[in-house]
Amino acid sequence: PRCLPLQFVSYLGACDRLLKQGYEEGQVEEAMEMFQYSEKKAAEFLHLLAQFNDMGFQQNEIKEVLLLCGNQRERALEELVMK
């Protein structure tokens, strides 16, 4: 049996923790990839994505704005409101 690389095990653990917070699997994987597997940044992104989604903004616009603003909530909100 081959050993799984430590990075992969770490990635799986991070995904599992985010899934347990109620985020969808596809969104978790996408967020982890977008932020070079940084669990902290992916978690911030997913939290803000859900928050802005609840406010009625379109998901594709939210993703774009959050990436441009580096997950900065206030700047992202200003951008979304101005669209």
Distance bins in CASP14 RR format, pairs under 12 A and 6 or more apart:
PFRMAT RR
TARGET T0000
AUTHOR 0000-0000-0000
RMODE 2
METHOD distances of the structure
MODEL  1
2 8 0 0 0 0 0 1 0 0 0 0 0
3 9 0 0 0 0 1 0 0 0 0 0 0
4 10 0 0 0 0 1 0 0 0 0 0 0
4 11 0 0 0 0 1 0 0 0 0 0 0
4 12 0 0 0 0 1 0 0 0 0 0 0
4 13 0 0 0 0 0 1 0 0 0 0 0
5 11 0 0 0 0 1 0 0 0 0 0 0
5 12 0 0 0 0 0 1 0 0 0 0 0
6 12 0 0 0 0 0 1 0 0 0 0 0
6 13 0 0 0 0 0 1 0 0 0 0 0
7 13 0 0 0 0 0 1 0 0 0 0 0
7 14 0 0 0 0 0 1 0 0 0 0 0
7 32 0 0 0 0 0 1 0 0 0 0 0
7 36 0 0 0 0 0 1 0 0 0 0 0
7 37 1 0 0 1 0 0 0 0 0 0 0
8 14 0 0 0 0 0 1 0 0 0 0 0
8 15 0 0 0 0 0 1 0 0 0 0 0
8 32 0 0 0 0 0 1 0 0 0 0 0
8 37 0 0 0 0 1 0 0 0 0 0 0
9 15 0 0 0 0 0 1 0 0 0 0 0
9 16 0 0 0 0 0 1 0 0 0 0 0
9 37 0 0 0 0 0 1 0 0 0 0 0
10 16 0 0 0 0 0 1 0 0 0 0 0
10 17 0 0 0 0 0 1 0 0 0 0 0
10 32 0 0 0 0 0 1 0 0 0 0 0
10 37 1 0 0 1 0 0 0 0 0 0 0
10 38 0 0 0 0 0 1 0 0 0 0 0
10 39 0 0 0 0 1 0 0 0 0 0 0
11 17 0 0 0 0 0 1 0 0 0 0 0
11 18 0 0 0 0 0 1 0 0 0 0 0
11 28 0 0 0 0 0 1 0 0 0 0 0
11 29 0 0 0 0 1 0 0 0 0 0 0
11 31 0 0 0 0 0 1 0 0 0 0 0
11 32 1 0 0 1 0 0 0 0 0 0 0
11 33 0 0 0 0 1 0 0 0 0 0 0
11 35 0 0 0 0 0 1 0 0 0 0 0
11 36 0 0 0 0 0 1 0 0 0 0 0
11 37 1 0 1 0 0 0 0 0 0 0 0
11 38 0 0 0 0 0 1 0 0 0 0 0
11 39 0 0 0 0 1 0 0 0 0 0 0
11 42 0 0 0 0 0 1 0 0 0 0 0
12 18 0 0 0 0 0 1 0 0 0 0 0
12 19 0 0 0 0 0 1 0 0 0 0 0
12 28 0 0 0 0 0 1 0 0 0 0 0
12 29 0 0 0 0 0 1 0 0 0 0 0
12 32 0 0 0 0 0 1 0 0 0 0 0
12 37 0 0 0 0 0 1 0 0 0 0 0
12 39 0 0 0 0 0 1 0 0 0 0 0
13 19 0 0 0 0 1 0 0 0 0 0 0
13 20 0 0 0 0 1 0 0 0 0 0 0
13 28 0 0 0 0 0 1 0 0 0 0 0
13 32 0 0 0 0 0 1 0 0 0 0 0
13 37 0 0 0 0 0 1 0 0 0 0 0
13 39 0 0 0 0 1 0 0 0 0 0 0
13 42 0 0 0 0 0 1 0 0 0 0 0
14 20 0 0 0 0 0 1 0 0 0 0 0
14 21 0 0 0 0 0 1 0 0 0 0 0
14 23 0 0 0 0 0 1 0 0 0 0 0
14 28 0 0 0 0 1 0 0 0 0 0 0
14 29 0 0 0 0 0 1 0 0 0 0 0
14 31 0 0 0 0 0 1 0 0 0 0 0
14 32 1 0 0 1 0 0 0 0 0 0 0
14 33 0 0 0 0 0 1 0 0 0 0 0
14 35 0 0 0 0 0 1 0 0 0 0 0
14 36 0 0 0 0 0 1 0 0 0 0 0
14 37 1 0 0 1 0 0 0 0 0 0 0
14 38 0 0 0 0 1 0 0 0 0 0 0
14 39 1 1 0 0 0 0 0 0 0 0 0
14 40 0 0 0 0 1 0 0 0 0 0 0
14 41 0 0 0 0 0 1 0 0 0 0 0
14 42 1 0 0 1 0 0 0 0 0 0 0
14 43 0 0 0 0 1 0 0 0 0 0 0
14 46 0 0 0 0 0 1 0 0 0 0 0
15 21 0 0 0 0 0 1 0 0 0 0 0
15 22 0 0 0 0 0 1 0 0 0 0 0
15 23 0 0 0 0 1 0 0 0 0 0 0
15 24 0 0 0 0 0 1 0 0 0 0 0
15 25 1 0 0 1 0 0 0 0 0 0 0
15 26 0 0 0 0 1 0 0 0 0 0 0
15 27 0 0 0 0 0 1 0 0 0 0 0
15 28 1 0 1 0 0 0 0 0 0 0 0
15 29 1 0 0 1 0 0 0 0 0 0 0
15 30 0 0 0 0 0 1 0 0 0 0 0
15 31 0 0 0 0 1 0 0 0 0 0 0
15 32 1 0 0 1 0 0 0 0 0 0 0
15 33 0 0 0 0 0 1 0 0 0 0 0
15 37 0 0 0 0 1 0 0 0 0 0 0
15 39 0 0 0 0 1 0 0 0 0 0 0
15 42 0 0 0 0 1 0 0 0 0 0 0
15 43 0 0 0 0 0 1 0 0 0 0 0
15 46 0 0 0 0 0 1 0 0 0 0 0
16 22 0 0 0 0 0 1 0 0 0 0 0
16 23 0 0 0 0 0 1 0 0 0 0 0
16 25 0 0 0 0 0 1 0 0 0 0 0
16 28 0 0 0 0 1 0 0 0 0 0 0
16 29 0 0 0 0 0 1 0 0 0 0 0
16 32 0 0 0 0 0 1 0 0 0 0 0
16 39 0 0 0 0 0 1 0 0 0 0 0
17 23 0 0 0 0 1 0 0 0 0 0 0
17 28 0 0 0 0 1 0 0 0 0 0 0
17 32 0 0 0 0 0 1 0 0 0 0 0
17 39 1 0 0 1 0 0 0 0 0 0 0
17 40 0 0 0 0 0 1 0 0 0 0 0
17 42 0 0 0 0 0 1 0 0 0 0 0
17 43 0 0 0 0 1 0 0 0 0 0 0
17 46 0 0 0 0 0 1 0 0 0 0 0
18 24 0 0 0 0 1 0 0 0 0 0 0
18 25 0 0 0 0 1 0 0 0 0 0 0
18 26 0 0 0 0 0 1 0 0 0 0 0
18 27 0 0 0 0 1 0 0 0 0 0 0
18 28 1 0 1 0 0 0 0 0 0 0 0
18 29 0 0 0 0 1 0 0 0 0 0 0
18 30 0 0 0 0 0 1 0 0 0 0 0
18 31 1 0 0 1 0 0 0 0 0 0 0
18 32 1 0 0 1 0 0 0 0 0 0 0
18 35 0 0 0 0 0 1 0 0 0 0 0
18 37 0 0 0 0 0 1 0 0 0 0 0
18 38 0 0 0 0 0 1 0 0 0 0 0
18 39 1 0 0 1 0 0 0 0 0 0 0
18 40 0 0 0 0 0 1 0 0 0 0 0
18 41 0 0 0 0 0 1 0 0 0 0 0
18 42 1 0 0 1 0 0 0 0 0 0 0
18 43 1 0 0 1 0 0 0 0 0 0 0
18 44 0 0 0 0 0 1 0 0 0 0 0
18 45 0 0 0 0 0 1 0 0 0 0 0
18 46 1 0 0 1 0 0 0 0 0 0 0
18 47 0 0 0 0 1 0 0 0 0 0 0
18 49 0 0 0 0 0 1 0 0 0 0 0
18 50 0 0 0 0 0 1 0 0 0 0 0
19 25 1 0 0 1 0 0 0 0 0 0 0
19 26 0 0 0 0 1 0 0 0 0 0 0
19 27 0 0 0 0 1 0 0 0 0 0 0
19 28 1 0 1 0 0 0 0 0 0 0 0
19 29 0 0 0 0 1 0 0 0 0 0 0
19 31 0 0 0 0 0 1 0 0 0 0 0
19 32 0 0 0 0 0 1 0 0 0 0 0
19 39 0 0 0 0 0 1 0 0 0 0 0
19 42 0 0 0 0 0 1 0 0 0 0 0
19 43 0 0 0 0 0 1 0 0 0 0 0
19 46 0 0 0 0 0 1 0 0 0 0 0
20 28 0 0 0 0 0 1 0 0 0 0 0
20 43 0 0 0 0 0 1 0 0 0 0 0
21 27 0 0 0 0 0 1 0 0 0 0 0
21 28 0 0 0 0 1 0 0 0 0 0 0
21 31 0 0 0 0 0 1 0 0 0 0 0
21 39 0 0 0 0 0 1 0 0 0 0 0
21 42 0 0 0 0 0 1 0 0 0 0 0
21 43 1 0 0 1 0 0 0 0 0 0 0
21 44 0 0 0 0 0 1 0 0 0 0 0
21 46 1 0 0 1 0 0 0 0 0 0 0
21 47 0 0 0 0 1 0 0 0 0 0 0
21 50 0 0 0 0 1 0 0 0 0 0 0
22 28 0 0 0 0 1 0 0 0 0 0 0
22 43 0 0 0 0 0 1 0 0 0 0 0
22 46 0 0 0 0 1 0 0 0 0 0 0
22 47 0 0 0 0 0 1 0 0 0 0 0
22 50 0 0 0 0 1 0 0 0 0 0 0
23 29 0 0 0 0 0 1 0 0 0 0 0
23 30 0 0 0 0 0 1 0 0 0 0 0
23 31 1 0 0 1 0 0 0 0 0 0 0
23 32 0 0 0 0 0 1 0 0 0 0 0
23 39 0 0 0 0 0 1 0 0 0 0 0
23 42 0 0 0 0 1 0 0 0 0 0 0
23 43 0 0 0 0 1 0 0 0 0 0 0
23 44 0 0 0 0 0 1 0 0 0 0 0
23 45 0 0 0 0 1 0 0 0 0 0 0
23 46 1 0 1 0 0 0 0 0 0 0 0
23 47 0 0 0 0 1 0 0 0 0 0 0
23 48 0 0 0 0 0 1 0 0 0 0 0
23 49 0 0 0 0 1 0 0 0 0 0 0
23 50 1 0 0 1 0 0 0 0 0 0 0
23 53 0 0 0 0 0 1 0 0 0 0 0
24 30 0 0 0 0 1 0 0 0 0 0 0
24 31 0 0 0 0 0 1 0 0 0 0 0
24 46 0 0 0 0 1 0 0 0 0 0 0
24 49 0 0 0 0 0 1 0 0 0 0 0
24 50 0 0 0 0 1 0 0 0 0 0 0
24 53 0 0 0 0 0 1 0 0 0 0 0
24 59 0 0 0 0 0 1 0 0 0 0 0
25 31 0 0 0 0 0 1 0 0 0 0 0
25 32 0 0 0 0 0 1 0 0 0 0 0
25 46 0 0 0 0 0 1 0 0 0 0 0
26 32 0 0 0 0 1 0 0 0 0 0 0
26 33 0 0 0 0 0 1 0 0 0 0 0
26 34 0 0 0 0 0 1 0 0 0 0 0
26 42 0 0 0 0 0 1 0 0 0 0 0
26 46 0 0 0 0 0 1 0 0 0 0 0
26 49 0 0 0 0 0 1 0 0 0 0 0
27 33 0 0 0 0 0 1 0 0 0 0 0
27 34 0 0 0 0 0 1 0 0 0 0 0
27 42 0 0 0 0 1 0 0 0 0 0 0
27 43 0 0 0 0 0 1 0 0 0 0 0
27 45 0 0 0 0 1 0 0 0 0 0 0
27 46 1 0 0 1 0 0 0 0 0 0 0
27 47 0 0 0 0 0 1 0 0 0 0 0
27 48 0 0 0 0 0 1 0 0 0 0 0
27 49 1 0 0 1 0 0 0 0 0 0 0
27 50 0 0 0 0 1 0 0 0 0 0 0
27 53 0 0 0 0 0 1 0 0 0 0 0
27 59 0 0 0 0 1 0 0 0 0 0 0
27 62 0 0 0 0 0 1 0 0 0 0 0
27 63 0 0 0 0 1 0 0 0 0 0 0
28 34 0 0 0 0 0 1 0 0 0 0 0
28 35 0 0 0 0 0 1 0 0 0 0 0
28 37 0 0 0 0 0 1 0 0 0 0 0
28 39 0 0 0 0 1 0 0 0 0 0 0
28 42 1 0 0 1 0 0 0 0 0 0 0
28 43 0 0 0 0 1 0 0 0 0 0 0
28 45 0 0 0 0 0 1 0 0 0 0 0
28 46 1 0 0 1 0 0 0 0 0 0 0
28 49 0 0 0 0 0 1 0 0 0 0 0
28 50 0 0 0 0 0 1 0 0 0 0 0
29 35 0 0 0 0 0 1 0 0 0 0 0
29 37 0 0 0 0 0 1 0 0 0 0 0
29 42 0 0 0 0 1 0 0 0 0 0 0
29 46 0 0 0 0 0 1 0 0 0 0 0
30 37 0 0 0 0 0 1 0 0 0 0 0
30 42 0 0 0 0 1 0 0 0 0 0 0
30 45 0 0 0 0 1 0 0 0 0 0 0
30 46 0 0 0 0 1 0 0 0 0 0 0
30 49 0 0 0 0 1 0 0 0 0 0 0
30 59 0 0 0 0 0 1 0 0 0 0 0
30 60 0 0 0 0 0 1 0 0 0 0 0
30 63 0 0 0 0 1 0 0 0 0 0 0
30 66 0 0 0 0 0 1 0 0 0 0 0
30 67 0 0 0 0 0 1 0 0 0 0 0
31 37 0 0 0 0 1 0 0 0 0 0 0
31 38 0 0 0 0 1 0 0 0 0 0 0
31 39 0 0 0 0 1 0 0 0 0 0 0
31 40 0 0 0 0 0 1 0 0 0 0 0
31 41 1 0 0 1 0 0 0 0 0 0 0
31 42 1 1 0 0 0 0 0 0 0 0 0
31 43 1 0 0 1 0 0 0 0 0 0 0
31 44 0 0 0 0 1 0 0 0 0 0 0
31 45 1 0 1 0 0 0 0 0 0 0 0
31 46 1 0 1 0 0 0 0 0 0 0 0
31 47 0 0 0 0 0 1 0 0 0 0 0
31 48 0 0 0 0 0 1 0 0 0 0 0
31 49 1 0 0 1 0 0 0 0 0 0 0
31 50 0 0 0 0 0 1 0 0 0 0 0
31 62 0 0 0 0 0 1 0 0 0 0 0
31 63 0 0 0 0 1 0 0 0 0 0 0
31 66 0 0 0 0 1 0 0 0 0 0 0
31 67 0 0 0 0 0 1 0 0 0 0 0
31 71 0 0 0 0 0 1 0 0 0 0 0
32 38 1 0 0 1 0 0 0 0 0 0 0
32 39 1 0 0 1 0 0 0 0 0 0 0
32 40 0 0 0 0 0 1 0 0 0 0 0
32 41 0 0 0 0 1 0 0 0 0 0 0
32 42 1 0 1 0 0 0 0 0 0 0 0
32 43 0 0 0 0 1 0 0 0 0 0 0
32 45 0 0 0 0 1 0 0 0 0 0 0
32 46 0 0 0 0 1 0 0 0 0 0 0
33 41 0 0 0 0 0 1 0 0 0 0 0
33 42 0 0 0 0 1 0 0 0 0 0 0
33 45 0 0 0 0 0 1 0 0 0 0 0
34 41 0 0 0 0 1 0 0 0 0 0 0
34 42 1 0 0 1 0 0 0 0 0 0 0
34 44 0 0 0 0 0 1 0 0 0 0 0
34 45 1 0 0 1 0 0 0 0 0 0 0
34 46 0 0 0 0 0 1 0 0 0 0 0
34 49 0 0 0 0 0 1 0 0 0 0 0
34 63 0 0 0 0 1 0 0 0 0 0 0
34 64 0 0 0 0 0 1 0 0 0 0 0
34 66 0 0 0 0 1 0 0 0 0 0 0
34 67 1 0 0 1 0 0 0 0 0 0 0
34 70 0 0 0 0 0 1 0 0 0 0 0
34 71 0 0 0 0 0 1 0 0 0 0 0
35 41 1 1 0 0 0 0 0 0 0 0 0
35 42 1 0 1 0 0 0 0 0 0 0 0
35 43 0 0 0 0 1 0 0 0 0 0 0
35 44 0 0 0 0 1 0 0 0 0 0 0
35 45 1 0 0 1 0 0 0 0 0 0 0
35 46 0 0 0 0 0 1 0 0 0 0 0
35 63 0 0 0 0 0 1 0 0 0 0 0
35 66 0 0 0 0 0 1 0 0 0 0 0
35 67 0 0 0 0 1 0 0 0 0 0 0
35 70 0 0 0 0 1 0 0 0 0 0 0
35 71 0 0 0 0 1 0 0 0 0 0 0
36 42 0 0 0 0 1 0 0 0 0 0 0
38 44 0 0 0 0 1 0 0 0 0 0 0
38 45 0 0 0 0 1 0 0 0 0 0 0
38 46 0 0 0 0 0 1 0 0 0 0 0
38 70 0 0 0 0 0 1 0 0 0 0 0
38 71 0 0 0 0 0 1 0 0 0 0 0
39 45 0 0 0 0 0 1 0 0 0 0 0
39 46 0 0 0 0 0 1 0 0 0 0 0
40 46 0 0 0 0 0 1 0 0 0 0 0
40 47 0 0 0 0 0 1 0 0 0 0 0
40 71 0 0 0 0 1 0 0 0 0 0 0
41 47 0 0 0 0 0 1 0 0 0 0 0
41 48 0 0 0 0 0 1 0 0 0 0 0
41 66 0 0 0 0 0 1 0 0 0 0 0
41 67 0 0 0 0 0 1 0 0 0 0 0
41 70 0 0 0 0 1 0 0 0 0 0 0
41 71 1 0 0 1 0 0 0 0 0 0 0
41 72 0 0 0 0 0 1 0 0 0 0 0
42 48 0 0 0 0 0 1 0 0 0 0 0
42 49 0 0 0 0 0 1 0 0 0 0 0
42 66 0 0 0 0 0 1 0 0 0 0 0
42 71 0 0 0 0 1 0 0 0 0 0 0
43 49 0 0 0 0 0 1 0 0 0 0 0
43 50 0 0 0 0 0 1 0 0 0 0 0
43 71 0 0 0 0 1 0 0 0 0 0 0
44 50 0 0 0 0 0 1 0 0 0 0 0
44 51 0 0 0 0 0 1 0 0 0 0 0
44 66 0 0 0 0 1 0 0 0 0 0 0
44 67 0 0 0 0 0 1 0 0 0 0 0
44 69 0 0 0 0 0 1 0 0 0 0 0
44 70 0 0 0 0 1 0 0 0 0 0 0
44 71 1 0 1 0 0 0 0 0 0 0 0
44 72 0 0 0 0 1 0 0 0 0 0 0
44 73 0 0 0 0 1 0 0 0 0 0 0
44 76 0 0 0 0 0 1 0 0 0 0 0
45 51 0 0 0 0 0 1 0 0 0 0 0
45 52 0 0 0 0 0 1 0 0 0 0 0
45 53 0 0 0 0 0 1 0 0 0 0 0
45 62 0 0 0 0 1 0 0 0 0 0 0
45 63 0 0 0 0 1 0 0 0 0 0 0
45 64 0 0 0 0 0 1 0 0 0 0 0
45 65 0 0 0 0 0 1 0 0 0 0 0
45 66 1 0 1 0 0 0 0 0 0 0 0
45 67 0 0 0 0 1 0 0 0 0 0 0
45 69 0 0 0 0 0 1 0 0 0 0 0
45 70 0 0 0 0 1 0 0 0 0 0 0
45 71 1 0 1 0 0 0 0 0 0 0 0
45 72 0 0 0 0 0 1 0 0 0 0 0
45 73 0 0 0 0 0 1 0 0 0 0 0
45 76 0 0 0 0 0 1 0 0 0 0 0
46 52 0 0 0 0 0 1 0 0 0 0 0
46 53 0 0 0 0 0 1 0 0 0 0 0
46 59 0 0 0 0 0 1 0 0 0 0 0
46 62 0 0 0 0 0 1 0 0 0 0 0
46 63 0 0 0 0 0 1 0 0 0 0 0
46 66 0 0 0 0 1 0 0 0 0 0 0
46 71 0 0 0 0 0 1 0 0 0 0 0
47 53 0 0 0 0 0 1 0 0 0 0 0
47 54 0 0 0 0 0 1 0 0 0 0 0
47 62 0 0 0 0 0 1 0 0 0 0 0
47 66 0 0 0 0 0 1 0 0 0 0 0
47 71 0 0 0 0 1 0 0 0 0 0 0
47 73 0 0 0 0 1 0 0 0 0 0 0
47 76 0 0 0 0 0 1 0 0 0 0 0
48 54 0 0 0 0 0 1 0 0 0 0 0
48 55 0 0 0 0 0 1 0 0 0 0 0
48 57 0 0 0 0 0 1 0 0 0 0 0
48 59 0 0 0 0 0 1 0 0 0 0 0
48 62 1 0 0 1 0 0 0 0 0 0 0
48 63 0 0 0 0 1 0 0 0 0 0 0
48 65 0 0 0 0 1 0 0 0 0 0 0
48 66 1 0 1 0 0 0 0 0 0 0 0
48 67 0 0 0 0 0 1 0 0 0 0 0
48 69 0 0 0 0 1 0 0 0 0 0 0
48 70 0 0 0 0 1 0 0 0 0 0 0
48 71 1 0 0 1 0 0 0 0 0 0 0
48 72 0 0 0 0 1 0 0 0 0 0 0
48 73 1 0 1 0 0 0 0 0 0 0 0
48 74 0 0 0 0 0 1 0 0 0 0 0
48 75 0 0 0 0 0 1 0 0 0 0 0
48 76 1 0 0 1 0 0 0 0 0 0 0
48 77 0 0 0 0 1 0 0 0 0 0 0
48 79 0 0 0 0 0 1 0 0 0 0 0
48 80 0 0 0 0 0 1 0 0 0 0 0
49 55 0 0 0 0 0 1 0 0 0 0 0
49 56 0 0 0 0 0 1 0 0 0 0 0
49 57 0 0 0 0 1 0 0 0 0 0 0
49 58 0 0 0 0 0 1 0 0 0 0 0
49 59 1 0 0 1 0 0 0 0 0 0 0
49 60 0 0 0 0 0 1 0 0 0 0 0
49 61 0 0 0 0 0 1 0 0 0 0 0
49 62 1 0 1 0 0 0 0 0 0 0 0
49 63 1 0 0 1 0 0 0 0 0 0 0
49 64 0 0 0 0 0 1 0 0 0 0 0
49 65 0 0 0 0 0 1 0 0 0 0 0
49 66 1 0 0 1 0 0 0 0 0 0 0
49 67 0 0 0 0 0 1 0 0 0 0 0
49 71 0 0 0 0 1 0 0 0 0 0 0
49 73 0 0 0 0 0 1 0 0 0 0 0
49 76 0 0 0 0 1 0 0 0 0 0 0
49 80 0 0 0 0 0 1 0 0 0 0 0
50 56 0 0 0 0 0 1 0 0 0 0 0
50 57 0 0 0 0 0 1 0 0 0 0 0
50 59 0 0 0 0 1 0 0 0 0 0 0
50 62 0 0 0 0 1 0 0 0 0 0 0
50 63 0 0 0 0 0 1 0 0 0 0 0
50 66 0 0 0 0 0 1 0 0 0 0 0
51 57 0 0 0 0 1 0 0 0 0 0 0
51 62 0 0 0 0 1 0 0 0 0 0 0
51 66 0 0 0 0 0 1 0 0 0 0 0
51 71 0 0 0 0 0 1 0 0 0 0 0
51 73 1 0 0 1 0 0 0 0 0 0 0
51 76 0 0 0 0 1 0 0 0 0 0 0
51 77 0 0 0 0 1 0 0 0 0 0 0
51 80 0 0 0 0 0 1 0 0 0 0 0
52 58 0 0 0 0 1 0 0 0 0 0 0
52 59 0 0 0 0 1 0 0 0 0 0 0
52 60 0 0 0 0 0 1 0 0 0 0 0
52 61 0 0 0 0 1 0 0 0 0 0 0
52 62 1 0 1 0 0 0 0 0 0 0 0
52 63 0 0 0 0 1 0 0 0 0 0 0
52 64 0 0 0 0 0 1 0 0 0 0 0
52 65 0 0 0 0 1 0 0 0 0 0 0
52 66 1 0 0 1 0 0 0 0 0 0 0
52 69 0 0 0 0 0 1 0 0 0 0 0
52 71 0 0 0 0 0 1 0 0 0 0 0
52 73 0 0 0 0 1 0 0 0 0 0 0
52 76 1 0 0 1 0 0 0 0 0 0 0
52 77 1 0 0 1 0 0 0 0 0 0 0
52 78 0 0 0 0 0 1 0 0 0 0 0
52 79 0 0 0 0 0 1 0 0 0 0 0
52 80 1 0 0 1 0 0 0 0 0 0 0
52 81 0 0 0 0 0 1 0 0 0 0 0
52 83 0 0 0 0 0 1 0 0 0 0 0
53 59 1 0 1 0 0 0 0 0 0 0 0
53 60 0 0 0 0 0 1 0 0 0 0 0
53 61 0 0 0 0 0 1 0 0 0 0 0
53 62 1 0 0 1 0 0 0 0 0 0 0
53 63 0 0 0 0 0 1 0 0 0 0 0
53 66 0 0 0 0 0 1 0 0 0 0 0
53 80 0 0 0 0 0 1 0 0 0 0 0
54 62 0 0 0 0 0 1 0 0 0 0 0
55 61 0 0 0 0 0 1 0 0 0 0 0
55 62 0 0 0 0 1 0 0 0 0 0 0
55 73 0 0 0 0 0 1 0 0 0 0 0
55 76 0 0 0 0 0 1 0 0 0 0 0
55 77 0 0 0 0 1 0 0 0 0 0 0
55 80 0 0 0 0 1 0 0 0 0 0 0
55 81 0 0 0 0 1 0 0 0 0 0 0
56 62 0 0 0 0 1 0 0 0 0 0 0
56 80 0 0 0 0 1 0 0 0 0 0 0
56 81 0 0 0 0 0 1 0 0 0 0 0
57 63 0 0 0 0 0 1 0 0 0 0 0
57 64 0 0 0 0 0 1 0 0 0 0 0
57 65 0 0 0 0 1 0 0 0 0 0 0
57 66 0 0 0 0 0 1 0 0 0 0 0
57 76 0 0 0 0 1 0 0 0 0 0 0
57 77 0 0 0 0 1 0 0 0 0 0 0
57 79 0 0 0 0 0 1 0 0 0 0 0
57 80 1 0 1 0 0 0 0 0 0 0 0
57 81 0 0 0 0 1 0 0 0 0 0 0
57 82 0 0 0 0 0 1 0 0 0 0 0
57 83 0 0 0 0 1 0 0 0 0 0 0
58 64 0 0 0 0 1 0 0 0 0 0 0
58 65 0 0 0 0 0 1 0 0 0 0 0
58 80 0 0 0 0 1 0 0 0 0 0 0
58 83 0 0 0 0 1 0 0 0 0 0 0
59 65 0 0 0 0 0 1 0 0 0 0 0
59 66 0 0 0 0 0 1 0 0 0 0 0
59 80 0 0 0 0 0 1 0 0 0 0 0
60 66 0 0 0 0 0 1 0 0 0 0 0
60 67 0 0 0 0 0 1 0 0 0 0 0
60 80 0 0 0 0 0 1 0 0 0 0 0
60 83 0 0 0 0 0 1 0 0 0 0 0
61 67 0 0 0 0 0 1 0 0 0 0 0
61 68 0 0 0 0 0 1 0 0 0 0 0
61 76 0 0 0 0 0 1 0 0 0 0 0
61 77 0 0 0 0 0 1 0 0 0 0 0
61 79 0 0 0 0 1 0 0 0 0 0 0
61 80 1 0 0 1 0 0 0 0 0 0 0
61 81 0 0 0 0 0 1 0 0 0 0 0
61 82 0 0 0 0 0 1 0 0 0 0 0
61 83 1 0 0 1 0 0 0 0 0 0 0
62 68 0 0 0 0 0 1 0 0 0 0 0
62 69 0 0 0 0 0 1 0 0 0 0 0
62 71 0 0 0 0 0 1 0 0 0 0 0
62 73 0 0 0 0 0 1 0 0 0 0 0
62 76 1 0 0 1 0 0 0 0 0 0 0
62 77 0 0 0 0 0 1 0 0 0 0 0
62 79 0 0 0 0 1 0 0 0 0 0 0
62 80 1 0 0 1 0 0 0 0 0 0 0
62 81 0 0 0 0 0 1 0 0 0 0 0
62 83 0 0 0 0 0 1 0 0 0 0 0
63 69 0 0 0 0 0 1 0 0 0 0 0
63 70 0 0 0 0 0 1 0 0 0 0 0
63 71 0 0 0 0 0 1 0 0 0 0 0
63 76 0 0 0 0 0 1 0 0 0 0 0
63 79 0 0 0 0 0 1 0 0 0 0 0
63 80 0 0 0 0 0 1 0 0 0 0 0
64 70 0 0 0 0 0 1 0 0 0 0 0
64 76 0 0 0 0 1 0 0 0 0 0 0
64 79 0 0 0 0 1 0 0 0 0 0 0
64 80 0 0 0 0 1 0 0 0 0 0 0
64 83 0 0 0 0 1 0 0 0 0 0 0
65 71 0 0 0 0 0 1 0 0 0 0 0
65 72 0 0 0 0 1 0 0 0 0 0 0
65 73 0 0 0 0 0 1 0 0 0 0 0
65 74 0 0 0 0 0 1 0 0 0 0 0
65 75 0 0 0 0 1 0 0 0 0 0 0
65 76 1 0 1 0 0 0 0 0 0 0 0
65 77 0 0 0 0 1 0 0 0 0 0 0
65 78 0 0 0 0 1 0 0 0 0 0 0
65 79 1 0 1 0 0 0 0 0 0 0 0
65 80 1 0 1 0 0 0 0 0 0 0 0
65 81 0 0 0 0 0 1 0 0 0 0 0
65 82 0 0 0 0 1 0 0 0 0 0 0
65 83 1 0 0 1 0 0 0 0 0 0 0
66 72 0 0 0 0 1 0 0 0 0 0 0
66 73 0 0 0 0 1 0 0 0 0 0 0
66 75 0 0 0 0 1 0 0 0 0 0 0
66 76 1 0 1 0 0 0 0 0 0 0 0
66 77 0 0 0 0 0 1 0 0 0 0 0
66 79 0 0 0 0 1 0 0 0 0 0 0
66 80 0 0 0 0 1 0 0 0 0 0 0
67 75 0 0 0 0 0 1 0 0 0 0 0
67 76 0 0 0 0 1 0 0 0 0 0 0
67 79 0 0 0 0 0 1 0 0 0 0 0
68 75 0 0 0 0 1 0 0 0 0 0 0
68 76 1 0 0 1 0 0 0 0 0 0 0
68 78 0 0 0 0 0 1 0 0 0 0 0
68 79 1 0 0 1 0 0 0 0 0 0 0
68 80 0 0 0 0 0 1 0 0 0 0 0
68 83 0 0 0 0 0 1 0 0 0 0 0
69 75 1 0 1 0 0 0 0 0 0 0 0
69 76 1 0 1 0 0 0 0 0 0 0 0
69 77 0 0 0 0 1 0 0 0 0 0 0
69 78 0 0 0 0 1 0 0 0 0 0 0
69 79 1 0 0 1 0 0 0 0 0 0 0
69 80 0 0 0 0 1 0 0 0 0 0 0
70 76 1 0 0 1 0 0 0 0 0 0 0
70 79 0 0 0 0 0 1 0 0 0 0 0
71 77 0 0 0 0 0 1 0 0 0 0 0
72 78 0 0 0 0 1 0 0 0 0 0 0
72 79 0 0 0 0 1 0 0 0 0 0 0
73 79 0 0 0 0 0 1 0 0 0 0 0
73 80 0 0 0 0 0 1 0 0 0 0 0
74 80 0 0 0 0 0 1 0 0 0 0 0
74 81 0 0 0 0 0 1 0 0 0 0 0
75 81 0 0 0 0 0 1 0 0 0 0 0
75 82 0 0 0 0 0 1 0 0 0 0 0
76 82 0 0 0 0 0 1 0 0 0 0 0
76 83 0 0 0 0 0 1 0 0 0 0 0
77 83 0 0 0 0 0 1 0 0 0 0 0
END
